[in-house]
Amino acid sequence: MSVLELQEVDVFYGDFQALFKVSLTVEEGQTFACIGANGGGKSTLLRTIAGLQRPASGQILFRGEPVDKYPAHDRVGMGIALVPEGRRVFPSLTVFENLQIGAYGGRKGDWTTDSVMELFPLLKPLVKRQASSLSGGEQQALAIGRALMSNPQLLLLDEVSLGLAPVVIKRIYEAMVHLVGTGTTILVVEQDVQHVLTVADYVACFLEGRISLEGKPSDLSSQAITAAYFGV
């Protein structure tokens, strides 16, 4: 059974349509990458899956069951966790407190504060520091760790490399490979095509709210990806 399936999903912001009949399937243990320029609908896709945006039509299935009627907090309890663009950690709280908030739902699983620190050793000496004092890379690691504390089956990552130094991006992508090895399924939105194609099992390119190209990275030429990305 697939972990996630979208069936002809339309999403609007008022009169503006952000997604047009989007259909995709994410298999268990897969890293599924959504690429595309700004305004392509990628972040809207993740927000809709997470329950922060409601589709006007179509259906979202999680492990074969419709989840459209469930609010975001219920979807976290089911095993869907979102790391939003811009990280959005709680600035006045410590690293430890941010992680504990991630575990508020009490969902059972292997992720604990200790296992997050093992995945991101840079957080260990910062555990008592306020999140507002962290660097961008440290905040991104914390945001991912906070999501993992909910013990998700499906991890949604929105623009994980945005604004980060190359050495930090490398660490984040190494962590993604480790996560898949532990059985986590990942749906990642990314503008950094070069990095994400090194870890993706499947990729979909979004252009103006539609999927303009999809397939295994090994089956897609750089010319085809460029054409789909820019609509040329």
Backbone bond lengths (Angstrom), bond angles and torsions (degrees), N, CA, C in turn:
res aa  C-N    CA-C-N  psi(-1)  N-CA   C-N-CA  omega(-1)  CA-C   N-CA-C  phi
1 M - - - 1.459 - - 1.527 110.17 -
2 S 1.314 117.09 137.95 1.453 121.05 176.85 1.529 109.55 -70.19
3 V 1.336 115.90 152.46 1.461 120.46 176.28 1.521 110.17 -75.22
4 L 1.338 116.44 -42.39 1.462 121.09 -175.02 1.517 110.13 -138.01
5 E 1.328 115.25 138.57 1.458 120.22 174.49 1.520 109.73 -141.74
6 L 1.315 116.03 127.43 1.460 121.95 172.54 1.511 108.55 -107.64
7 Q 1.328 116.35 132.82 1.453 122.11 -178.26 1.521 109.93 -120.45
8 E 1.335 115.92 102.46 1.469 123.38 174.74 1.530 112.07 48.20
9 V 1.306 116.18 57.23 1.463 122.12 -176.43 1.527 110.94 -85.99
10 D 1.321 115.71 126.37 1.467 123.81 171.72 1.524 108.59 -108.92
11 V 1.343 116.66 136.49 1.462 120.74 178.21 1.529 109.00 -133.82
12 F 1.326 115.43 136.51 1.465 121.84 179.97 1.523 110.17 -122.44
13 Y 1.332 115.14 150.48 1.463 122.95 162.48 1.532 105.55 -114.85
14 G 1.304 116.11 98.45 1.458 118.98 -172.95 1.523 109.65 63.73
15 D 1.332 116.34 -123.41 1.464 120.97 178.87 1.524 112.90 -88.00
16 F 1.329 116.50 -7.98 1.465 120.41 -177.08 1.527 110.41 -89.16
17 Q 1.329 116.82 124.66 1.458 120.38 178.94 1.522 109.75 -91.29
18 A 1.342 115.59 122.42 1.465 121.72 -176.22 1.521 112.80 -97.43
19 L 1.329 118.11 -30.75 1.460 122.56 177.88 1.521 109.25 -130.57
20 F 1.340 115.53 138.85 1.456 122.14 -177.46 1.529 110.23 -121.88
21 K 1.328 117.03 107.23 1.471 122.49 172.53 1.529 112.14 47.37
22 V 1.324 115.95 49.12 1.468 120.28 -178.14 1.525 109.84 -80.64
23 S 1.323 115.57 125.11 1.460 122.44 176.23 1.526 108.36 -127.08
24 L 1.327 116.10 131.14 1.465 120.34 176.09 1.517 109.06 -158.31
25 T 1.327 115.22 161.01 1.461 122.23 -179.97 1.518 109.22 -133.47
26 V 1.327 116.04 130.28 1.459 122.11 177.76 1.527 107.94 -114.08
27 E 1.329 115.37 120.54 1.460 120.48 -177.86 1.526 111.20 -86.62
28 E 1.323 115.71 157.62 1.460 121.01 -179.45 1.523 111.07 -60.96
29 G 1.350 116.39 135.31 1.450 121.97 178.64 1.514 114.35 76.70
30 Q 1.312 116.79 9.01 1.461 121.92 -176.71 1.528 110.65 -93.77
31 T 1.342 115.74 149.01 1.457 121.12 165.40 1.522 106.97 -104.96
32 F 1.313 115.43 109.11 1.460 123.02 -176.48 1.524 106.80 -104.99
33 A 1.328 117.68 120.94 1.459 122.15 -176.77 1.521 111.00 -106.41
34 C 1.324 115.80 133.00 1.463 122.57 172.62 1.523 107.80 -109.85
35 I 1.320 115.80 118.38 1.460 120.90 -178.87 1.525 109.31 -116.69
36 G 1.324 115.20 169.44 1.456 119.27 179.05 1.514 110.86 144.19
37 A 1.312 115.65 163.74 1.461 121.12 -178.11 1.523 110.72 -74.22
38 N 1.331 115.98 169.56 1.460 121.27 175.94 1.528 110.55 -56.03
39 G 1.328 116.28 139.94 1.451 121.00 178.85 1.508 114.54 84.36
40 G 1.335 116.51 6.49 1.465 119.80 -178.64 1.517 114.28 -77.78
41 G 1.349 116.77 -15.54 1.463 120.08 -179.92 1.517 114.11 105.88
42 K 1.327 117.37 5.24 1.465 120.80 -174.88 1.528 112.85 -65.69
43 S 1.320 116.71 -48.55 1.464 119.54 179.69 1.528 110.86 -67.03
44 T 1.320 117.10 -36.45 1.471 120.53 175.68 1.519 109.98 -59.90
45 L 1.317 117.15 -39.13 1.461 121.35 177.83 1.523 110.53 -57.30
46 L 1.341 117.17 -50.34 1.462 120.45 -178.26 1.519 111.63 -65.39
47 R 1.325 116.94 -41.08 1.459 120.51 178.94 1.527 111.13 -62.27
48 T 1.315 116.13 -36.19 1.467 120.40 179.80 1.519 110.53 -70.25
49 I 1.310 117.30 -41.41 1.465 120.93 177.87 1.527 110.59 -64.39
50 A 1.339 115.94 -38.41 1.461 120.64 -178.04 1.526 112.80 -76.21
51 G 1.327 117.92 -13.86 1.460 121.31 178.62 1.509 114.65 95.78
52 L 1.345 116.97 10.94 1.463 120.99 178.80 1.520 112.15 -87.55
53 Q 1.316 115.94 -14.02 1.465 122.13 177.81 1.523 107.49 -136.99
54 R 1.305 116.94 136.64 1.462 120.58 -177.93 1.533 110.52 -97.38
55 P 1.329 117.77 133.35 1.466 119.35 175.29 1.524 111.25 -71.18
56 A 1.320 115.70 144.98 1.466 120.44 176.29 1.519 110.50 -77.13
57 S 1.327 115.95 -29.88 1.462 121.27 177.18 1.520 108.27 -157.59
58 G 1.326 115.31 168.80 1.455 120.38 -175.50 1.510 110.90 92.18
59 Q 1.327 116.21 -174.91 1.462 120.54 -174.09 1.524 110.30 -145.35
60 I 1.347 115.19 145.94 1.454 122.29 174.86 1.523 107.84 -117.08
61 L 1.333 116.22 125.81 1.458 122.07 179.31 1.524 108.93 -114.42
62 F 1.334 116.18 131.42 1.457 121.97 174.18 1.516 107.76 -117.69
63 R 1.313 115.29 115.33 1.470 121.95 -173.49 1.525 111.53 52.77
64 G 1.321 114.45 40.87 1.455 120.94 174.19 1.512 115.19 85.73
65 E 1.341 118.12 -5.66 1.460 121.34 -177.47 1.534 110.60 -109.64
66 P 1.340 118.83 135.69 1.467 120.98 176.74 1.526 110.93 -63.49
67 V 1.336 116.15 135.53 1.474 119.59 179.55 1.520 112.06 -121.40
68 D 1.320 117.75 6.82 1.467 121.33 -174.61 1.533 112.80 -56.35
69 K 1.305 117.95 -32.94 1.464 120.79 -175.11 1.521 113.18 -82.24
70 Y 1.333 117.51 -9.33 1.453 120.37 -174.19 1.529 111.64 -91.54
71 P 1.335 118.05 136.37 1.469 120.78 176.36 1.528 110.61 -72.26
72 A 1.330 115.66 171.16 1.464 121.11 -173.41 1.531 112.26 -58.30
73 H 1.340 117.95 -43.27 1.468 118.51 -175.47 1.527 111.93 -66.20
74 D 1.313 116.89 -31.02 1.470 119.65 176.13 1.525 110.54 -69.75
75 R 1.313 117.03 -35.45 1.465 119.97 179.75 1.537 110.77 -68.48
76 V 1.325 116.77 -32.98 1.469 119.37 173.72 1.526 109.43 -60.83
77 G 1.315 116.23 -43.62 1.460 120.55 178.35 1.515 113.79 -63.53
78 M 1.335 116.22 -27.48 1.463 120.99 177.54 1.535 112.18 -77.70
79 G 1.344 115.66 -22.38 1.461 118.42 179.58 1.512 115.00 121.09
80 I 1.342 117.23 22.88 1.467 121.77 177.47 1.527 108.01 -114.12
81 A 1.328 117.12 123.13 1.464 121.22 -179.29 1.523 109.85 -128.37
82 L 1.335 116.03 137.52 1.459 122.59 -178.80 1.521 110.40 -112.67
83 V 1.343 115.98 131.19 1.459 122.25 166.89 1.523 105.89 -102.51
84 P 1.332 117.97 105.01 1.465 120.46 -170.69 1.524 112.93 -74.77
85 E 1.312 115.63 158.16 1.453 120.58 173.01 1.529 109.08 -60.10
86 G 1.324 116.51 137.95 1.460 119.95 -178.95 1.515 113.89 84.88
87 R 1.332 116.84 1.92 1.464 125.15 171.98 1.527 113.85 73.02
88 R 1.316 118.42 -51.86 1.469 123.28 174.08 1.536 113.08 53.92
89 V 1.304 116.21 44.65 1.461 119.45 171.65 1.527 108.40 -71.69
90 F 1.322 116.82 163.40 1.460 121.32 177.68 1.526 107.84 -84.00
91 P 1.337 118.28 106.24 1.466 121.05 -168.00 1.523 114.73 -64.65
92 S 1.329 118.28 -32.58 1.462 120.67 -176.20 1.525 113.11 -83.55
93 L 1.337 116.44 -9.14 1.461 120.57 -179.04 1.518 110.42 -97.23
94 T 1.331 116.04 156.88 1.461 120.56 178.37 1.518 110.55 -75.87
95 V 1.315 115.28 169.91 1.465 120.84 175.68 1.526 109.49 -57.29
96 F 1.318 117.14 -46.69 1.467 121.22 -179.39 1.529 110.54 -60.43
97 E 1.327 117.08 -44.57 1.465 120.40 -178.24 1.525 111.51 -65.83
98 N 1.337 117.53 -38.32 1.463 120.83 175.64 1.520 110.93 -60.13
99 L 1.315 116.48 -42.21 1.465 119.95 179.95 1.523 111.35 -66.13
100 Q 1.322 116.53 -39.93 1.454 119.94 179.89 1.523 112.01 -64.64
101 I 1.321 117.08 -34.48 1.465 120.52 176.19 1.534 110.13 -61.87
102 G 1.321 116.49 -36.75 1.457 120.26 178.09 1.514 113.14 -61.20
103 A 1.329 116.17 -25.80 1.472 120.95 -177.15 1.521 112.74 -97.02
104 Y 1.341 117.61 11.59 1.466 120.35 -171.41 1.523 112.83 -60.20
105 G 1.345 117.17 -29.61 1.457 120.13 -175.70 1.506 114.18 -74.20
106 G 1.317 117.02 -16.03 1.463 120.49 177.40 1.517 114.58 73.90
107 R 1.321 117.38 18.18 1.462 119.67 178.92 1.526 109.63 -66.39
108 K 1.313 117.04 133.23 1.460 122.06 -176.79 1.528 110.91 -75.24
109 G 1.324 115.38 147.64 1.457 120.51 178.10 1.510 111.27 167.06
110 D 1.322 116.38 -175.06 1.459 121.59 -173.58 1.519 114.21 -87.30
111 W 1.353 117.53 -11.93 1.455 119.36 -174.95 1.519 111.42 -83.00
112 T 1.334 114.30 123.09 1.457 123.57 177.37 1.526 107.93 -132.51
113 T 1.319 116.09 175.18 1.463 119.30 175.85 1.522 110.75 -56.27
114 D 1.319 116.89 -42.06 1.474 120.52 -179.18 1.520 112.04 -63.98
115 S 1.325 117.74 -42.64 1.464 119.71 -178.04 1.529 111.17 -71.22
116 V 1.337 117.93 -31.79 1.467 120.46 174.19 1.522 110.00 -65.76
117 M 1.330 117.00 -41.82 1.463 120.79 178.00 1.531 111.34 -64.46
118 E 1.305 116.16 -32.05 1.464 120.19 177.17 1.530 110.57 -69.33
119 L 1.330 116.42 -38.28 1.459 120.90 177.94 1.527 110.66 -70.20
120 F 1.325 116.61 -40.86 1.470 122.53 -179.44 1.538 109.35 -122.28
121 P 1.333 117.13 80.76 1.477 120.23 -177.44 1.530 113.56 -59.37
122 L 1.337 117.43 -23.49 1.468 119.85 179.90 1.522 112.29 -63.07
123 L 1.348 117.73 -20.22 1.461 120.61 -179.36 1.527 113.09 -82.06
124 K 1.324 116.80 -20.55 1.467 120.01 -172.04 1.532 112.84 -59.32
125 P 1.333 119.30 -47.42 1.476 117.84 179.38 1.528 113.68 -75.57
126 L 1.326 116.50 -4.21 1.467 120.73 -176.27 1.521 112.50 -105.23
127 V 1.308 117.66 8.34 1.456 121.58 -167.60 1.535 113.03 -58.86
128 K 1.340 117.23 -28.31 1.470 120.14 -179.20 1.526 112.59 -100.12
129 R 1.319 116.63 3.05 1.455 120.92 -179.28 1.521 110.56 -82.31
130 Q 1.340 116.25 147.00 1.461 119.66 172.97 1.521 109.66 -69.51
131 A 1.322 116.07 142.95 1.462 120.99 -177.71 1.522 111.83 -61.65
132 S 1.332 117.36 -28.24 1.461 120.65 -179.21 1.518 112.53 -64.72
133 S 1.327 117.42 -20.45 1.458 121.18 -177.37 1.528 113.01 -91.86
134 L 1.321 117.74 -1.60 1.456 121.73 -176.67 1.528 111.35 -83.22
135 S 1.325 115.45 155.12 1.459 120.81 173.12 1.526 109.92 -73.41
136 G 1.330 116.25 170.67 1.461 119.62 179.30 1.514 112.60 -59.72
137 G 1.320 116.71 -41.44 1.465 120.29 179.45 1.511 112.32 -66.82
138 E 1.337 116.09 -39.83 1.463 120.29 178.05 1.524 110.64 -65.88
139 Q 1.319 116.98 -39.52 1.475 120.02 177.32 1.527 111.28 -65.84
140 Q 1.330 116.92 -37.01 1.461 118.84 178.93 1.521 110.81 -66.21
141 A 1.332 116.65 -42.16 1.466 119.85 176.15 1.525 110.39 -61.35
142 L 1.326 116.72 -40.71 1.461 120.71 178.71 1.525 111.29 -64.88
143 A 1.332 117.22 -41.63 1.465 120.48 179.90 1.524 111.05 -62.97
144 I 1.329 116.47 -41.04 1.471 119.63 177.35 1.522 110.07 -66.96
145 G 1.335 116.30 -43.85 1.459 120.07 177.89 1.507 113.02 -60.03
146 R 1.331 116.51 -41.06 1.472 120.74 178.12 1.528 110.49 -60.51
147 A 1.333 117.02 -42.58 1.469 120.43 177.90 1.529 111.01 -64.78
148 L 1.322 116.93 -39.94 1.465 120.38 -179.19 1.531 111.76 -65.36
149 M 1.318 116.98 -28.47 1.467 120.49 -179.91 1.527 112.23 -63.33
150 S 1.328 117.02 -17.30 1.473 120.12 175.12 1.523 111.79 -84.39
151 N 1.344 116.09 1.20 1.472 122.68 179.21 1.533 112.07 52.86
152 P 1.345 115.66 60.67 1.473 119.09 -176.80 1.522 113.04 -78.76
153 Q 1.309 114.86 153.76 1.458 121.02 167.63 1.521 110.01 -90.01
154 L 1.336 116.32 -29.56 1.456 122.46 178.97 1.521 108.61 -124.60
155 L 1.337 116.21 120.40 1.456 122.01 -179.97 1.524 108.77 -107.93
156 L 1.333 115.83 122.52 1.458 122.85 -179.95 1.529 108.29 -101.98
157 L 1.324 117.14 119.96 1.464 122.22 -176.62 1.524 109.08 -116.67
158 D 1.328 116.23 119.56 1.462 120.49 -177.04 1.523 110.41 -107.54
159 E 1.332 116.23 110.70 1.473 123.20 176.05 1.527 111.62 52.82
160 V 1.332 115.98 60.09 1.471 119.98 -174.15 1.524 113.27 -68.46
161 S 1.328 118.80 -24.24 1.468 119.93 -176.16 1.525 113.06 -99.42
162 L 1.322 117.84 -0.40 1.461 121.38 -173.05 1.527 111.83 -60.83
163 G 1.328 116.23 120.96 1.456 121.87 175.68 1.508 115.69 76.37
164 L 1.332 118.21 10.02 1.461 120.80 -177.14 1.524 111.33 -101.63
165 A 1.331 115.20 153.65 1.465 121.47 177.43 1.530 109.94 -69.88
166 P 1.336 118.20 151.58 1.472 121.24 -178.35 1.522 114.20 -53.78
167 V 1.332 117.97 -39.43 1.464 119.81 -179.22 1.528 111.44 -66.22
168 V 1.334 116.97 -33.22 1.469 121.13 177.94 1.525 110.26 -72.69
169 I 1.328 116.18 -41.38 1.470 120.17 177.30 1.519 110.39 -58.06
170 K 1.324 116.75 -41.27 1.464 121.27 178.99 1.525 110.74 -59.61
171 R 1.325 116.92 -43.06 1.470 120.67 179.60 1.529 111.42 -65.61
172 I 1.331 116.23 -40.51 1.466 119.78 -179.94 1.521 110.27 -63.18
173 Y 1.327 116.94 -42.89 1.462 119.71 -178.95 1.520 111.85 -71.06
174 E 1.307 118.00 -31.78 1.461 120.48 173.24 1.528 110.04 -63.69
175 A 1.325 116.46 -39.09 1.465 120.57 177.44 1.521 111.25 -64.85
176 M 1.328 117.57 -36.80 1.458 120.99 178.65 1.521 111.14 -62.44
177 V 1.321 116.79 -41.68 1.465 120.69 177.79 1.532 109.89 -61.63
178 H 1.322 116.47 -41.76 1.465 120.78 178.66 1.523 110.66 -63.12
179 L 1.322 117.15 -41.83 1.466 121.13 -178.46 1.521 111.50 -60.50
180 V 1.322 116.24 -43.85 1.467 119.69 178.20 1.520 109.94 -62.11
181 G 1.337 116.29 -36.18 1.460 120.56 178.21 1.514 113.03 -64.59
182 T 1.328 117.09 -24.41 1.466 120.84 177.93 1.530 112.35 -90.22
183 G 1.327 117.07 0.76 1.463 120.75 176.25 1.502 115.67 102.15
184 T 1.336 117.61 3.94 1.456 120.32 179.03 1.529 110.34 -79.69
185 T 1.308 116.96 136.04 1.459 122.41 174.23 1.530 108.04 -93.53
186 I 1.327 116.63 135.83 1.460 120.82 -173.61 1.525 110.34 -123.06
187 L 1.329 115.01 132.45 1.462 122.30 168.57 1.517 106.18 -117.45
188 V 1.329 116.96 111.26 1.453 121.26 -172.64 1.520 110.94 -117.11
189 V 1.326 115.69 132.01 1.460 122.92 173.63 1.512 107.50 -98.82
190 E 1.328 116.74 131.01 1.458 119.33 -173.51 1.518 111.10 -154.84
191 Q 1.337 115.68 138.48 1.460 120.63 171.53 1.524 111.46 -92.12
192 D 1.339 116.72 -21.24 1.463 121.46 179.33 1.528 108.96 -80.01
193 V 1.322 115.09 84.51 1.468 121.14 -173.23 1.518 111.55 -62.11
194 Q 1.306 117.02 -41.07 1.460 121.06 -175.98 1.526 111.75 -58.88
195 H 1.315 116.82 -44.25 1.460 119.80 -179.16 1.525 111.79 -71.18
196 V 1.317 116.86 -46.75 1.454 119.14 -171.26 1.528 112.18 -69.14
197 L 1.324 117.34 -28.98 1.467 118.99 179.53 1.522 112.33 -69.83
198 T 1.332 117.32 -17.73 1.465 119.79 178.23 1.522 112.13 -75.13
199 V 1.335 118.12 -19.01 1.466 120.89 -178.09 1.526 112.82 -116.52
200 A 1.319 117.84 -13.39 1.471 120.63 -173.19 1.528 111.96 -78.27
201 D 1.330 115.14 139.69 1.470 121.37 171.13 1.520 110.37 -87.88
202 Y 1.336 115.46 -26.73 1.464 120.99 -177.21 1.522 106.93 -151.15
203 V 1.315 115.97 147.45 1.468 119.80 -177.37 1.524 110.34 -136.78
204 A 1.327 115.54 142.23 1.463 121.87 173.24 1.517 107.68 -128.04
205 C 1.319 116.32 130.11 1.455 121.73 178.48 1.529 109.09 -98.65
206 F 1.329 115.96 128.96 1.461 121.41 -178.91 1.522 110.13 -104.26
207 L 1.323 114.89 135.59 1.454 121.71 177.31 1.523 108.09 -139.60
208 E 1.320 116.32 115.54 1.467 122.42 177.70 1.529 112.18 51.14
209 G 1.336 115.04 45.27 1.453 120.23 172.93 1.519 115.75 83.99
210 R 1.323 116.73 5.06 1.462 120.89 -179.96 1.522 109.75 -127.84
211 I 1.328 116.30 155.21 1.459 120.59 174.13 1.520 107.90 -81.73
212 S 1.332 116.07 115.29 1.457 121.39 -176.40 1.530 112.93 -94.34
213 L 1.336 116.54 -16.27 1.471 121.68 179.57 1.514 107.92 -165.01
214 E 1.315 117.45 143.25 1.462 120.90 175.41 1.513 110.28 -153.85
215 G 1.332 115.27 156.41 1.454 120.84 179.29 1.517 111.42 153.98
216 K 1.328 116.03 -178.86 1.456 120.75 174.51 1.532 108.49 -73.02
217 P 1.329 118.28 140.27 1.467 120.06 -179.20 1.517 113.81 -53.17
218 S 1.338 116.25 -35.62 1.465 119.80 -178.78 1.523 112.46 -67.73
219 D 1.336 116.77 -19.12 1.469 120.93 -178.41 1.528 112.82 -95.67
220 L 1.336 116.82 -4.50 1.459 120.53 -175.22 1.520 110.23 -111.91
221 S 1.315 116.37 126.64 1.461 120.09 178.28 1.527 110.09 -78.44
222 S 1.322 116.34 157.42 1.458 120.38 177.57 1.525 110.61 -62.48
223 Q 1.336 116.84 -33.22 1.466 120.40 178.68 1.528 110.84 -65.94
224 A 1.343 116.45 -41.59 1.464 120.48 179.66 1.525 110.85 -66.46
225 I 1.329 116.54 -39.79 1.467 120.73 178.97 1.519 110.25 -65.07
226 T 1.332 117.12 -43.97 1.453 121.07 179.48 1.526 111.10 -61.10
227 A 1.332 115.77 -44.29 1.471 120.43 -179.53 1.525 110.62 -63.52
228 A 1.329 117.48 -42.12 1.462 121.12 179.71 1.528 111.50 -69.26
229 Y 1.322 116.47 -36.75 1.456 122.38 -178.41 1.525 111.76 -64.54
230 F 1.349 115.22 -43.57 1.465 119.63 -175.21 1.536 113.24 -102.47
231 G 1.351 116.87 -5.11 1.463 119.76 179.29 1.502 113.32 69.54
232 V 1.345 116.26 39.37 1.467 119.70 -179.75 1.518 109.81 -116.04
